[in-house]
Amino acid sequence: MTGRIVALWLLLGWFTTCFAVPGVDVPKQTVRTVSSGDMLHWGVGLLIVLGIFFLCVWGMRKLGGITVNGAGKMRVVGGLSLGLREKVILVQVGKKQLILGVTPGRIDALHVLEGDDCLNSTESESSSKDSGFSAIVAQVMKGRSDG
């Protein structure tokens, strides 16, 4: 069926070219060149689009600091890299602290610290903070392997 349709279209095209009336002029389309006015319109349009884009980026940065529905109660207290892709992160959520194991494919809760077990996050020296966090992670991992 489709072969017949293609053959009909080819025959119709051949027929119209062979028996065209030579005295009738077919109006040709004029080719329009790109002028400097066109370039100016495109440039102004591009500047307007880029201006709107940068205005949106600026607005998103300003609105990024706003906390919605208590999102300010969650923060990352510290972290420890265990390899190229593995990390252990301490996250404060309200009055609880979570020790999370983070890999490229998943996030696991390793331990939950509550009440007196929570780490003091107001230490003044970052080096003692890192060593304290490392010690707690080692202690938790040791306790997990024992029981």
Secondary structure, 3 states (H helix, E strand, C coil): CHHHHHHHHHHHHHHHHHCCCCCCCCCCCCCCCCCHHHHHHHHHHHHHHHHHHHHHHHHHHHHHCCCCCCHHHEEEEEEEECCCCCEEEEEEECCEEEEEEECCCCEEEEEEECHHHCCCCCCCCHHHHHHHHHHHHHHHHHHHHHC
